[in-house]
Amino acid sequence: MAQRPLDADDELRQAAKTVDEQLASEQKYPELGAFFTTDFSSAYIAPESRQQVLRRKRAISLPDNLFEQYNLIQCRCFMGLFPEINRVWITIDHRLFLWNYAEGGDYESFEELDQIIVNVALVKPKKGIFDSKVQYLLVIATPVDVHLLGLGAGSGSAPHTLYITNMSVPSDNVAMRTIVGTEDGRIFMNGNDGRLWEINYQAEEGWFSKKCYKTEVLGSALSYFKPTFSFLNGNPDPIVKIVFDETRQVMYGLTEKSNIEVMSLSNGAVTRSTINRNDIVQDSRRKSNHHRALDDNLFKIVDIHTISTIESRDICLVGITSTGCRLYFGISYNRSHHDQARSILPLQHVRIPPTFDSVPAGALGASGQYQIHQSLYHNGIFLAAHAFSDAADALIASAPDSGPINKESTETKPLGTSYIPRLTETAMISSVEGKIWAMTEMPGVNFAGAIDSSIVRNELAVQLSRSPREYLVLTNSGVNVFTKRRPVDILQQLLLEGRGAESDVAAFFNNYGRVESCAMCVAILCGHPGLSPVSGSQYMAPHSAVAPIAANAEKWLLEQGGKREPLQSLGNDRIVSNGLSGSDLGRPVAQGSSGQFTYRYSAFSLYFARLLRPIWKRKVVKTANAVRQLYDTEISEDVLTSVQTTLFALRDFLYGHAELFTRRYVPSTNPPSENDRIELQNAEDENRQMKALARLLTQAIEGIAFVLFLVDSKMSETVSK
C-alpha cells in the first residue's frame, strides 16, 4: 500500500533517526576485555605486502656531524625519542643533543654539565610555576644530580629554547633508569638501586621545604631529611621500569626478577601491592595450556604498558615477555572495603605471538623463540623489537583485524543468540638497519575536533576523522617512520592497480563488508581530506572519471552496492553470508522481504552520519559571560568549517551521481506479482529515505553557514540584540 508523502519536517525527523541509528551502531565495537572469553588466543593473519599493518614511510639517517661526535665518546651514550617536539635526544658523555629528525640534519646541544648524562625525559610542568614560555620540562639525570630545565618549543623548524631553572636534586650516585611525568606535572623516577622517587618543585622555597627536592614514594616523610647511600639500601629485586596510568591514577613497576609492583596514587595516599613472578608464571602456563613460549626457564617480563579506560574498563596492564607473549592483567576489587580499593591484578588473558614463514629458525636463538628487548603497545597496536642478530633487529607488528570484528559486532543477530567477540590480528615482521633503542607513537591530528571516546577503538568509524597513526623506531643508525595502514588506504592502493587486483578488492569487500567498503568508495569519490596520497597515483580531482582510483571506486560502488541477497557471490567463487551488513540499517533479510535497502543507501547514510558526528546533537551557542550577556559558539569555527567542507563535497557527489542513488525496479510480470509489489515498495521506500537524507544534508550545510555568519558578525552582539 502506498504511503502518504512526507512533509519537510517528517523527512528531517526520519533522516535524523537514520543518523542516530548509524552512530549508535558504531558504539557496538567491543572493548578489549570483551575479547578475552578464553584463557589464551593466537589467531593471526599475515597479509601480503600491500595490506601489511605498517608501511615504512621514511628512513632518516643520523647526521654525519652527530656520528663524528659519537666517535669522540669516552664513557657512555644513550638515546631516546621526544615525538612531542620532533626531536631525538642523544647523550654522549656529559653532552646532550636534540636532533631535529623531521628536518634531517639540524640539532641543538646542551653542554653545561660535567657529569655523564644517564637519562633524559620530557615532561609537562606544573601550572603556575614557570613563565608561559616554558611548555615542557627537560629532566636530565646524572649519577650526581637530576636537573630540571625549562623548554620552549619552537614552531616548525625553529630551534627550541632552554631555560635555566636552578632546580636540581641529588642522585646520590644512583643512575635513574626511568623518569615519568604526569599530566598535572608530577615527576617520578626510579634508580638502579631499586628505589622510587618523586621530584617535588615549587615557585618559591617554603619554611620547611626547598624549591626543589625529592621524596621516596613509598618511604616516610622523613626521607626528605635523611641522606641516601645506595650501598646501604641495596635491593635484591630493583624496579627497572615504571609506567603511570593517568586514567586510573595507578603506577606500575616492573622489577628485575619479573615481579610487578602496583602503587595507587589516588586521594594523596600511596597503597602498594606486589604480583609475584611465580604466580604469573603459573597462571600464564595454565591459561596457555603450557605453551613452550612460557616455559619457566625462559620466562622473563621485559616490558609493561598501561591500558587506559578508553580501551578497556577492566584490563589495565599488559606485560611483554622476552618470547613475545602478551600477558593482560585486569582490575580486582577488594569487596570487603567500602571504597573497593584495588588489590592485586589477576591475569586475564595470554596472547601467543605470531609465527612467520619468512623467519629462519636460526634467527630465533637456541630456544627457538623470539628474543624481545623493546616493545610498544597503545590502543590495540603492538610493536616489538626482536634481536635478529648481534648487529640488527627485526620489528614485529600486529593490530586487530577490524573488518570481521566490526561486521560481527554490528550485524543483526537471530533471536536467542549472542555475540562472542573473537580477536584476530594482522601481523608482520620487517627488518630494520641497526639495533632498536626506542619506539613511540607520534601525536596525531584530528580533522574535526576531539573524537568521542566511545568509538575511538573502532578503526573504521574514526579512520577519516584523524591522521593515519605513525610510529617512530629509533635505531643506532637513525629513525624509521612507519605508518599504520588504514582500511581505506589499502582500498585506495588496490583500486589504483585496477584489473590486476580485482580478486583482492573482492576479498577486501568480503572482509570489511559491503556497507563499510561502499562507504569507503563514497569517501574516495568525494575526495575526503583525510585520505592519504597513494604511492604511484596521479593527482586525482574529486569525481574525475579519468582518475584510476575514482573510476574503479565508482565501478565497485555500482557493482557491489546493489540490492541485498541472502547469499551473494563476490567473484572467484567467494561466497559470503548476509553478515556483510556492517550496520543495522538495511540489514539483510530474505529475498522479496519488505524494508530491504541497497548497500549503496546504507553506505551513503553511514558516511553521512560520520561526517555529522563532530557536531551532531551538540549545542550551538554557549554563554561566555552571563553578567555582560556575551555568547560564543560551543563548537569551534575550525570544526564547523571542516564539517561543512566535507558536506559540500558529499552534496556535489550526490547531485552528480543522482542516478546511482535512485533505485528503480522493473516488474518481472504484468500484472506485477506479489514479489514484484514488495520490490517496488522497497524501491519507493528507499528513494523516500534518500530524499530525506538529501534534505538533511542541505539543511546541515545551511545551518553551519548561518552559525559561521554569526561568528563573523560578532555573535555576542548579534545574539544579545
C-alpha positions as CSV (number, residue, x, y, z in Angstrom):
1,M,0.0,0.0,0.0
2,A,1.4,3.4,-1.0
3,Q,2.4,5.6,1.9
4,R,1.5,9.3,2.2
5,P,4.2,11.7,1.1
6,L,6.3,13.0,4.0
7,D,6.3,16.8,4.6
8,A,9.7,18.6,5.2
9,D,9.6,18.2,9.0
10,D,8.8,14.5,8.7
11,E,11.6,14.0,6.3
12,L,14.1,15.7,8.6
13,R,12.9,13.6,11.6
14,Q,13.2,10.4,9.5
15,A,16.7,11.4,8.3
16,A,17.8,12.3,11.9
17,K,16.6,8.9,13.1
18,T,18.7,7.3,10.4
19,V,21.8,9.3,11.6
20,D,21.1,8.4,15.2
21,E,20.9,4.7,14.4
22,Q,24.1,4.7,12.3
23,L,26.0,6.5,15.1
24,A,24.6,4.2,17.7
25,S,25.7,1.1,15.8
26,E,29.3,2.3,15.8
27,Q,29.4,2.2,19.6
28,K,28.9,-1.6,19.5
29,Y,32.5,-2.2,18.7
30,P,33.7,-4.4,21.7
31,E,36.2,-3.1,24.2
32,L,39.4,-5.1,24.8
33,G,38.2,-7.1,27.7
34,A,35.3,-8.5,25.7
35,F,37.7,-10.5,23.5
36,F,39.0,-12.4,26.5
37,T,36.3,-15.0,26.8
38,T,39.0,-17.7,26.5
39,D,42.2,-18.0,28.5
40,F,44.5,-17.5,25.5
41,S,44.4,-16.7,21.8
42,S,46.8,-17.0,18.9
43,A,44.8,-16.1,15.7
44,Y,46.8,-14.0,13.2
45,I,46.7,-13.2,9.5
46,A,49.9,-12.3,7.7
47,P,48.7,-10.5,4.5
48,E,50.9,-9.8,1.5
49,S,52.9,-6.6,1.4
50,R,50.2,-4.2,0.0
51,Q,48.0,-4.9,3.0
52,Q,50.5,-5.2,5.8
53,V,49.9,-3.5,9.2
54,L,52.7,-0.9,8.8
55,R,54.2,0.8,5.8
56,R,57.7,2.2,6.1
57,K,57.2,5.9,5.2
58,R,60.7,7.2,5.6
59,A,64.1,6.3,6.9
60,I,66.2,9.1,8.3
61,S,69.9,8.5,8.9
62,L,71.8,10.2,11.8
63,P,73.6,13.3,10.6
64,D,77.3,12.9,9.8
65,N,78.3,15.5,12.3
66,L,76.5,13.6,15.1
67,F,78.3,10.5,14.0
68,E,81.5,12.5,14.4
69,Q,80.5,13.4,17.9
70,Y,79.8,9.8,18.6
71,N,83.4,8.9,17.7
72,L,84.6,11.2,20.5
73,I,82.8,9.2,23.1
74,Q,84.8,8.4,26.2
75,C,82.3,6.6,28.5
76,R,78.6,6.2,27.7
77,C,76.0,7.0,25.0
78,F,72.2,7.0,25.4
79,M,69.3,8.0,23.1
80,G,65.6,8.2,23.0
81,L,62.6,9.9,21.4
82,F,60.6,13.1,22.1
83,P,57.8,13.0,19.5
84,E,56.0,15.9,21.1
85,I,58.8,18.3,19.9
86,N,60.0,16.3,16.9
87,R,63.4,15.5,18.5
88,V,65.7,12.6,19.1
89,W,67.7,13.0,22.3
90,I,71.3,11.7,22.3
91,T,73.7,11.9,25.2
92,I,77.5,11.5,24.6
93,D,79.1,11.5,28.0
94,H,78.2,14.9,29.6
95,R,76.7,16.4,26.4
96,L,73.1,16.4,25.3
97,F,72.0,16.7,21.7
98,L,68.4,17.3,20.5
99,W,68.3,16.2,16.9
100,N,65.5,17.5,14.7
101,Y,64.9,14.3,12.7
102,A,62.0,15.9,10.8
103,E,64.4,18.4,9.2
104,G,67.2,15.9,8.7
105,G,70.5,17.4,9.9
106,D,69.7,20.2,12.5
107,Y,70.3,19.7,16.2
108,E,70.7,21.7,19.4
109,S,73.2,20.9,22.2
110,F,73.5,21.4,25.9
111,E,77.0,21.0,27.3
112,E,76.7,22.8,30.7
113,L,77.1,19.7,32.9
114,D,80.3,18.0,33.8
115,Q,78.8,14.6,34.7
116,I,77.9,11.7,32.5
117,I,74.2,12.0,31.5
118,V,72.5,8.7,32.0
119,N,68.8,9.5,31.2
120,V,66.7,12.3,29.8
121,A,62.9,12.9,29.9
122,L,60.5,15.4,28.6
123,V,57.5,16.1,31.0
124,K,54.8,18.7,31.4
125,P,55.4,21.3,34.1
126,K,53.0,22.1,36.9
127,K,50.8,25.1,36.2
128,G,51.6,28.5,37.6
129,I,55.3,27.8,38.5
130,F,57.1,28.8,35.3
131,D,56.8,31.5,32.7
132,S,54.2,30.8,30.0
133,K,57.1,30.4,27.5
134,V,58.1,27.1,29.3
135,Q,56.0,24.5,27.7
136,Y,57.9,21.4,28.9
137,L,60.5,20.5,31.5
138,L,63.6,18.7,30.4
139,V,64.7,16.3,33.1
140,I,68.4,15.5,32.8
141,A,69.8,12.8,35.2
142,T,73.4,12.2,36.1
143,P,74.8,10.0,38.8
144,V,75.3,13.1,40.9
145,D,72.3,15.3,40.3
146,V,69.0,15.4,38.4
147,H,68.4,18.8,36.8
148,L,65.2,20.5,35.6
149,L,65.4,22.7,32.5
150,G,62.6,24.7,31.0
151,L,62.0,24.2,27.3
152,G,60.1,26.4,24.9
153,A,59.3,24.6,21.7
154,G,60.0,26.5,18.5
155,S,57.4,26.4,15.8
156,G,58.2,24.5,12.6
157,S,61.9,24.2,12.0
158,A,62.7,26.9,14.6
159,P,65.1,25.8,17.3
160,H,63.9,25.1,20.8
161,T,64.9,27.4,23.7
162,L,66.2,26.0,27.0
163,Y,65.7,28.0,30.2
164,I,67.9,27.5,33.4
165,T,65.6,27.0,36.4
166,N,68.3,26.4,39.0
167,M,66.3,23.4,40.1
168,S,68.0,20.1,40.9
169,V,68.0,17.2,43.4
170,P,70.9,14.9,44.3
171,S,71.1,11.5,42.7
172,D,73.4,10.1,45.4
173,N,75.5,8.1,42.9
174,V,72.4,6.4,41.5
175,A,71.6,6.1,37.8
176,M,67.9,6.9,37.1
177,R,66.6,4.2,34.9
178,T,63.1,5.6,34.2
179,I,61.7,9.1,34.5
180,V,57.9,9.6,34.1
181,G,55.9,12.7,34.1
182,T,52.1,13.0,34.7
183,E,49.6,15.4,33.1
184,D,49.4,17.6,36.2
185,G,53.2,18.0,36.3
186,R,54.4,15.4,38.9
187,I,57.7,13.7,38.2
188,F,58.6,10.2,39.3
189,M,61.9,8.3,38.7
190,N,63.4,5.0,39.7
191,G,67.1,4.3,40.1
192,N,69.4,1.3,39.7
193,D,69.2,1.0,43.5
194,G,65.6,-0.1,43.1
195,R,64.0,2.8,44.9
196,L,61.2,5.0,43.6
197,W,61.3,8.8,44.0
198,E,59.2,11.8,43.3
199,I,60.7,15.2,42.4
200,N,58.8,18.0,44.1
201,Y,59.3,21.5,42.8
202,Q,57.6,24.9,43.6
203,A,58.0,28.5,42.6
204,E,59.5,29.6,46.0
205,E,61.1,28.0,48.9
206,G,59.0,27.3,52.0
207,W,59.7,27.3,55.7
208,F,60.4,23.6,55.7
209,S,60.9,22.8,52.0
210,K,63.3,23.7,49.3
211,K,62.4,25.0,46.0
212,C,63.2,21.5,44.5
213,Y,63.6,18.3,46.5
214,K,62.9,14.6,46.2
215,T,60.9,12.3,48.4
216,E,60.8,8.5,48.4
217,V,57.3,7.5,47.2
218,L,57.0,4.5,49.5
219,G,59.1,5.9,52.3
220,S,58.2,8.1,55.2
221,A,58.0,11.9,55.1
222,L,61.4,11.9,56.9
223,S,63.0,10.7,53.6
224,Y,63.5,14.3,52.7
225,F,65.7,15.0,55.7
226,K,67.9,11.9,55.7
227,P,70.8,11.2,53.2
228,T,70.6,8.2,51.0
229,F,73.5,5.8,50.2
230,S,72.9,3.1,47.7
231,F,75.4,0.7,49.2
232,L,73.3,0.8,52.5
233,N,70.0,0.4,50.7
234,G,70.7,-2.5,48.3
235,N,67.5,-4.0,46.8
236,P,67.8,-7.7,45.8
237,D,65.0,-7.1,43.2
238,P,65.1,-3.5,42.0
239,I,62.5,-1.8,39.9
240,V,63.8,-1.5,36.3
241,K,60.8,0.4,34.8
242,I,57.8,2.4,35.9
243,V,54.7,3.4,33.9
244,F,51.8,5.6,35.0
245,D,48.1,5.1,34.2
246,E,46.6,8.6,34.0
247,T,43.0,7.3,33.8
248,R,43.2,5.3,37.0
249,Q,46.0,7.2,38.8
250,V,48.0,4.0,39.3
251,M,51.7,3.4,38.9
252,Y,53.2,0.1,37.9
253,G,56.8,-1.0,38.4
254,L,58.5,-3.9,36.7
255,T,61.3,-5.5,38.7
256,E,64.4,-7.2,37.5
257,K,63.0,-10.6,38.5
258,S,59.7,-10.0,36.7
259,N,57.6,-9.1,39.7
260,I,55.1,-6.3,39.2
261,E,54.6,-3.6,41.8
262,V,51.2,-1.8,41.9
263,M,51.0,1.6,43.5
264,S,47.8,3.5,43.7
265,L,48.4,7.3,44.0
266,S,44.8,8.5,44.2
267,N,43.5,10.7,47.0
268,G,47.0,11.7,48.0
269,A,47.8,8.3,49.6
270,V,50.0,5.5,48.3
271,T,49.0,1.9,48.6
272,R,51.2,-0.9,47.3
273,S,50.8,-4.5,46.3
274,T,53.1,-7.0,44.5
275,I,52.3,-9.5,41.8
276,N,54.8,-12.3,42.3
277,R,56.6,-13.8,39.3
278,N,56.0,-17.3,40.3
279,D,52.2,-16.7,40.4
280,I,52.4,-15.0,37.0
281,V,54.3,-18.0,35.5
282,Q,51.9,-20.5,37.0
283,D,48.8,-18.7,35.8
284,S,50.2,-18.0,32.3
285,R,51.2,-21.6,31.8
286,R,47.9,-22.9,33.0
287,K,46.0,-20.5,30.7
288,S,48.1,-21.2,27.7
289,N,48.0,-25.0,28.0
290,H,51.7,-24.9,29.0
291,H,52.8,-23.3,25.7
292,R,56.5,-23.6,25.2
293,A,57.0,-19.8,24.9
294,L,56.1,-19.6,28.6
295,D,58.4,-22.2,30.0
296,D,59.6,-21.4,33.4
297,N,63.3,-21.4,32.4
298,L,62.6,-18.9,29.6
299,F,60.1,-16.7,31.4
300,K,61.0,-13.0,31.8
301,I,58.9,-9.9,31.5
302,V,60.9,-7.3,29.6
303,D,58.3,-4.5,29.4
304,I,55.0,-3.3,30.7
305,H,52.4,-0.9,29.2
306,T,49.3,0.6,30.7
307,I,45.8,0.3,29.1
308,S,43.6,3.3,29.5
309,T,39.9,3.1,30.5
310,I,39.1,4.3,26.9
311,E,40.3,0.9,25.6
312,S,39.1,-1.2,28.5
313,R,37.3,-0.6,31.8
314,D,38.7,-3.8,33.3
315,I,42.0,-4.6,31.6
316,C,44.6,-2.1,32.8
317,L,48.1,-3.5,32.1
318,V,49.9,-5.7,29.5
319,G,53.2,-7.3,30.2
320,I,55.5,-8.4,27.4
321,T,57.7,-11.4,27.8
322,S,61.1,-12.0,26.2
323,T,59.5,-14.6,23.9
324,G,56.8,-12.1,22.6
325,C,53.8,-13.2,24.6
326,R,51.4,-10.6,25.9
327,L,50.0,-11.0,29.4
328,Y,46.9,-9.0,30.0
329,F,46.1,-8.1,33.6
330,G,42.7,-6.9,34.9
331,I,41.5,-5.0,37.9
332,S,40.4,-6.8,41.0
333,Y,38.5,-5.1,43.8
334,N,38.6,-5.9,47.4
335,R,34.9,-6.2,48.2
336,S,35.4,-6.1,51.9
337,H,36.3,-2.4,51.8
338,H,33.6,0.2,51.4
339,D,35.7,2.0,48.8
340,Q,36.5,-1.1,46.9
341,A,40.3,-0.4,47.0
342,R,42.3,-2.2,44.3
343,S,44.1,-5.3,45.4
344,I,46.2,-7.4,43.1
345,L,46.0,-7.7,39.3
346,P,44.7,-11.1,38.1
347,L,46.0,-12.4,34.8
348,Q,43.0,-12.3,32.4
349,H,44.4,-13.5,29.1
350,V,47.6,-14.7,27.3
351,R,48.2,-13.7,23.7
352,I,50.7,-16.0,22.0
353,P,53.0,-14.3,19.4
354,P,52.6,-14.8,15.7
355,T,54.9,-17.0,13.6
356,F,56.2,-16.1,10.2
357,D,57.5,-18.4,7.4
358,S,60.0,-15.8,6.4
359,V,61.9,-16.0,9.7
360,P,64.7,-18.6,9.5
361,A,64.9,-20.9,12.5
362,G,68.5,-19.7,13.3
363,A,67.2,-16.2,13.9
364,L,65.1,-17.3,16.8
365,G,68.0,-18.3,19.1
366,A,68.8,-21.6,20.8
367,S,65.3,-21.8,22.4
368,G,63.5,-21.4,19.1
369,Q,61.7,-18.4,20.5
370,Y,61.7,-14.6,19.9
371,Q,64.2,-12.5,21.8
372,I,62.2,-9.4,22.5
373,H,64.0,-6.5,24.2
374,Q,61.9,-3.4,23.3
375,S,58.1,-3.0,22.8
376,L,55.3,-0.6,22.4
377,Y,51.6,-1.0,23.0
378,H,48.9,1.6,22.6
379,N,45.2,1.3,21.7
380,G,45.4,-2.1,20.1
381,I,48.7,-1.7,18.1
382,F,51.6,-3.8,19.3
383,L,55.3,-3.4,18.2
384,A,58.2,-5.4,19.4
385,A,61.9,-5.5,18.7
386,H,63.3,-9.0,18.1
387,A,67.1,-9.4,18.4
388,F,67.6,-10.8,14.9
389,S,71.4,-10.8,15.4
390,D,74.0,-9.0,17.4
391,A,74.0,-6.1,14.9
392,A,70.4,-5.9,13.7
393,D,66.9,-6.2,14.9
394,A,63.6,-7.1,13.3
395,L,60.4,-5.2,14.0
396,I,57.2,-7.3,14.8
397,A,53.9,-5.5,14.5
398,S,50.3,-6.6,15.0
399,A,46.9,-4.9,15.0
400,P,43.3,-6.0,15.3
401,D,41.6,-7.1,12.0
402,S,38.9,-4.6,12.3
403,G,36.8,-5.8,9.4
404,P,35.4,-9.1,10.8
405,I,35.2,-7.6,14.3
406,N,33.1,-4.7,13.1
407,K,30.8,-6.9,11.0
408,E,30.2,-9.4,13.7
409,S,29.5,-6.7,16.4
410,T,27.1,-4.6,14.3
411,E,25.1,-7.1,12.3
412,T,21.7,-8.1,13.5
413,K,21.7,-11.5,15.3
414,P,18.9,-14.1,15.3
415,L,16.7,-14.0,18.4
416,G,18.2,-16.1,21.2
417,T,21.8,-15.8,20.0
418,S,24.6,-13.7,21.5
419,Y,27.8,-12.3,20.0
420,I,31.1,-13.6,21.4
421,P,34.0,-11.4,20.1
422,R,37.0,-13.2,18.7
423,L,40.3,-11.4,18.5
424,T,42.1,-11.9,15.2
425,E,45.1,-9.7,14.3
426,T,47.0,-8.9,11.2
427,A,50.8,-9.3,11.8
428,M,54.0,-8.6,10.0
429,I,57.8,-8.7,10.6
430,S,60.2,-6.3,9.0
431,S,64.0,-5.9,9.2
432,V,65.5,-2.6,10.3
433,E,69.0,-1.4,10.0
434,G,70.8,-1.5,13.3
435,K,69.6,-2.2,16.9
436,I,66.4,-0.7,18.1
437,W,66.8,1.7,21.1
438,A,63.3,3.2,21.4
439,M,59.8,3.1,19.8
440,T,56.9,5.6,20.2
441,E,53.7,6.7,18.6
442,M,53.6,10.2,17.1
443,P,50.9,12.6,18.2
444,G,48.1,12.5,15.7
445,V,45.9,15.3,14.2
446,N,42.1,15.2,14.5
447,F,40.5,16.7,11.4
448,A,37.2,17.8,13.1
449,G,37.9,18.2,16.8
450,A,38.1,15.6,19.6
451,I,36.9,12.1,18.9
452,D,34.3,10.6,21.1
453,S,35.9,8.1,23.5
454,S,33.1,5.7,22.9
455,I,34.2,5.0,19.3
456,V,38.0,5.6,19.4
457,R,38.6,1.9,19.5
458,N,36.6,1.4,16.2
459,E,39.1,2.0,13.5
460,L,36.5,2.0,10.7
461,A,34.5,4.7,12.5
462,V,37.4,7.1,13.0
463,Q,39.8,6.3,10.2
464,L,38.9,9.5,8.3
465,S,38.5,11.6,11.4
466,R,42.2,11.7,12.2
467,S,45.5,11.4,10.5
468,P,47.0,7.9,10.0
469,R,48.8,6.7,13.1
470,E,52.5,7.0,12.7
471,Y,55.4,5.4,14.7
472,L,59.0,6.3,15.2
473,V,61.5,3.4,15.5
474,L,64.9,4.7,16.7
475,T,68.0,2.6,15.9
476,N,71.7,3.3,16.2
477,S,71.6,4.2,12.5
478,G,68.7,6.7,12.6
479,V,64.9,7.0,12.7
480,N,62.4,4.8,10.8
481,V,58.9,6.3,10.3
482,F,56.2,3.7,9.9
483,T,52.6,4.5,9.1
484,K,49.6,2.3,10.1
485,R,47.7,1.3,7.0
486,R,44.1,2.2,7.4
487,P,41.5,0.1,5.6
488,V,40.7,3.0,3.3
489,D,44.5,3.3,2.4
490,I,44.5,-0.4,1.5
491,L,41.4,0.0,-0.7
492,Q,42.9,3.0,-2.5
493,Q,46.1,1.0,-3.3
494,L,44.0,-1.9,-4.6
495,L,41.8,0.4,-6.7
496,L,44.9,2.1,-8.2
497,E,46.0,-1.3,-9.6
498,G,42.7,-1.8,-11.4
499,R,42.1,-5.1,-13.1
500,G,45.3,-6.7,-11.7
501,A,43.8,-6.6,-8.2
502,E,40.1,-7.4,-8.8
503,S,40.3,-10.6,-6.8
504,D,42.0,-8.7,-3.9
505,V,39.3,-6.0,-4.0
506,A,36.6,-8.7,-3.8
507,A,38.4,-10.2,-0.8
508,F,38.5,-6.7,0.7
509,F,34.7,-6.3,0.3
510,N,34.3,-9.7,1.8
511,N,36.5,-8.9,4.8
512,Y,35.1,-5.5,5.7
513,G,31.5,-6.0,4.5
514,R,29.8,-4.3,1.6
515,V,28.4,-1.4,3.6
516,E,31.8,-0.4,5.0
517,S,33.6,-1.0,1.7
518,C,31.0,1.0,-0.3
519,A,31.2,3.8,2.3
520,M,34.9,4.0,1.7
521,C,34.3,4.2,-2.0
522,V,32.0,7.1,-1.4
523,A,34.7,8.8,0.7
524,I,37.2,8.3,-2.1
525,L,34.8,9.7,-4.7
526,C,34.1,12.7,-2.5
527,G,37.8,13.4,-2.1
528,H,37.6,13.4,1.7
529,P,40.5,15.5,3.1
530,G,41.5,12.7,5.4
531,L,42.6,10.4,2.5
532,S,46.3,9.8,2.2
533,P,48.2,10.1,-1.1
534,V,48.6,6.7,-2.7
535,S,52.0,5.6,-3.9
536,G,52.2,5.8,-7.7
537,S,48.9,7.7,-8.2
538,Q,48.5,10.8,-10.2
539,Y,46.7,13.9,-8.9
540,M,43.1,13.0,-8.5
541,A,40.4,15.6,-8.7
542,P,37.1,14.5,-6.9
543,H,34.6,12.8,-9.2
544,S,37.1,12.7,-12.1
545,A,36.1,9.6,-14.2
546,V,39.6,9.5,-15.7
547,A,41.4,9.2,-12.4
548,P,42.1,5.5,-12.0
549,I,41.2,5.3,-8.3
550,A,37.9,7.3,-8.7
551,A,36.9,5.4,-11.7
552,N,37.4,2.0,-10.0
553,A,35.7,3.2,-6.8
554,E,32.6,4.1,-8.8
555,K,32.7,0.8,-10.6
556,W,32.8,-1.2,-7.4
557,L,30.2,1.0,-5.8
558,L,27.9,0.3,-8.7
559,E,28.6,-3.4,-8.8
560,Q,28.6,-4.2,-5.1
561,G,26.2,-1.6,-3.8
562,G,23.0,-3.1,-5.2
563,K,20.1,-5.0,-3.6
564,R,20.9,-7.3,-0.8
565,E,20.7,-11.0,-1.3
566,P,20.7,-13.9,1.3
567,L,23.8,-15.2,-0.4
568,Q,25.9,-13.1,-2.8
569,S,28.9,-14.1,-4.9
570,L,31.9,-11.6,-4.8
571,G,33.8,-13.2,-7.7
572,N,36.3,-16.1,-7.7
573,D,33.5,-18.2,-6.3
574,R,33.9,-16.4,-3.0
575,I,30.5,-16.8,-1.2
576,V,29.8,-14.5,1.7
577,S,26.9,-14.7,4.0
578,N,24.4,-11.9,4.8
579,G,26.7,-10.9,7.6
580,L,28.2,-8.3,5.3
581,S,25.9,-5.5,6.6
582,G,28.2,-3.7,8.9
583,S,25.1,-1.8,10.0
584,D,21.7,-2.4,11.4
585,L,20.2,-0.2,8.7
586,G,19.1,-2.0,5.5
587,R,20.1,-5.3,7.2
588,P,20.0,-8.5,5.0
589,V,16.6,-10.2,5.0
590,A,15.1,-12.9,2.8
591,Q,14.7,-12.0,-0.8
592,G,11.4,-10.3,-1.5
593,S,11.0,-9.0,2.0
594,S,9.9,-5.5,2.8
595,G,12.2,-2.9,4.2
596,Q,15.2,-4.2,2.2
597,F,17.5,-1.4,1.2
598,T,20.6,-1.5,-1.0
599,Y,24.2,-1.5,0.2
600,R,24.7,1.9,-1.5
601,Y,22.0,3.5,0.5
602,S,23.3,2.1,3.8
603,A,26.9,3.2,2.8
604,F,25.7,6.7,2.0
605,S,23.8,7.1,5.2
606,L,26.8,5.7,7.2
607,Y,29.3,8.0,5.6
608,F,26.9,11.0,6.0
609,A,26.4,10.2,9.7
610,R,30.2,10.0,10.3
611,L,30.6,13.5,8.7
612,L,27.9,14.9,11.1
613,R,29.3,13.2,14.2
614,P,31.5,16.1,15.4
615,I,28.5,18.5,15.6
616,W,25.6,16.1,15.9
617,K,23.3,16.9,18.9
618,R,25.7,19.5,20.3
619,K,24.7,22.9,21.5
620,V,25.5,25.7,19.0
621,V,25.7,28.6,21.5
622,K,27.2,28.8,25.0
623,T,27.2,31.7,27.5
624,A,30.7,33.3,27.7
625,N,29.7,35.9,30.3
626,A,26.3,35.8,31.9
627,V,26.6,39.2,33.5
628,R,27.5,41.0,30.3
629,Q,25.3,38.7,28.2
630,L,28.2,37.6,26.0
631,Y,27.8,34.5,23.9
632,D,30.1,32.3,21.9
633,T,29.9,29.1,19.8
634,E,30.0,25.8,21.6
635,I,31.7,24.3,18.6
636,S,34.9,25.8,17.2
637,E,34.9,27.6,13.9
638,D,37.6,25.2,12.6
639,V,35.4,22.2,13.3
640,L,32.3,23.8,11.7
641,T,34.3,24.7,8.6
642,S,35.8,21.3,8.4
643,V,32.5,19.5,8.6
644,Q,30.9,22.0,6.2
645,T,33.6,21.3,3.6
646,T,33.1,17.6,3.7
647,L,29.3,18.0,3.5
648,F,29.7,20.3,0.4
649,A,31.7,17.5,-1.3
650,L,29.1,14.9,-0.4
651,R,26.3,17.1,-1.8
652,D,28.2,17.7,-5.0
653,F,28.8,14.0,-5.3
654,L,25.2,13.1,-4.7
655,Y,23.9,15.7,-7.3
656,G,26.5,14.4,-9.8
657,H,25.5,10.8,-9.3
658,A,21.8,11.0,-8.7
659,E,21.1,8.0,-10.8
660,L,23.5,5.9,-8.7
661,F,21.3,6.6,-5.6
662,T,17.9,6.4,-7.4
663,R,16.6,2.9,-7.0
664,R,14.4,1.5,-9.9
665,Y,12.7,-1.8,-10.2
666,V,11.1,-3.3,-13.3
667,P,8.4,-5.9,-12.5
668,S,9.1,-9.3,-13.9
669,T,5.4,-9.9,-14.8
670,N,2.4,-8.0,-15.9
671,P,0.4,-7.6,-13.7
672,P,3.2,-7.4,-11.0
673,S,3.5,-10.5,-8.8
674,E,3.5,-10.3,-5.0
675,N,7.3,-10.3,-5.0
676,D,7.3,-7.5,-7.6
677,R,5.0,-5.4,-5.4
678,I,7.3,-5.9,-2.5
679,E,10.3,-4.9,-4.5
680,L,8.5,-1.8,-5.9
681,Q,7.6,-0.8,-2.4
682,N,11.2,-1.3,-1.3
683,A,12.4,0.9,-4.1
684,E,9.9,3.6,-3.2
685,D,10.8,3.5,0.5
686,E,14.5,3.8,-0.3
687,N,14.0,6.7,-2.6
688,R,11.9,8.4,0.0
689,Q,14.7,7.8,2.6
690,M,17.3,9.1,0.2
691,K,15.3,12.2,-0.4
692,A,15.1,12.8,3.4
693,L,18.8,12.4,3.8
694,A,19.4,14.8,0.9
695,R,17.2,17.4,2.7
696,L,19.1,16.9,6.0
697,L,22.3,17.3,4.1
698,T,21.2,20.7,2.6
699,Q,19.8,21.8,6.0
700,A,23.1,20.9,7.7
701,I,25.2,22.9,5.2
702,E,22.9,25.9,5.6
703,G,22.8,25.7,9.4
704,I,26.5,25.7,9.6
705,A,26.7,28.6,7.2
706,F,24.3,30.6,9.5
707,V,26.4,29.9,12.6
708,L,29.6,30.9,10.8
709,F,27.9,34.1,9.7
710,L,27.1,34.8,13.3
711,V,30.7,34.2,14.2
712,D,31.9,36.6,11.5
713,S,29.3,39.2,12.6
714,K,30.4,39.1,16.3
715,M,28.0,36.6,17.8
716,S,27.8,38.2,21.2
717,E,26.4,41.5,19.8
718,T,24.1,39.8,17.4
719,V,22.6,37.3,19.8
720,S,22.2,39.8,22.7
721,K,20.2,42.0,20.4
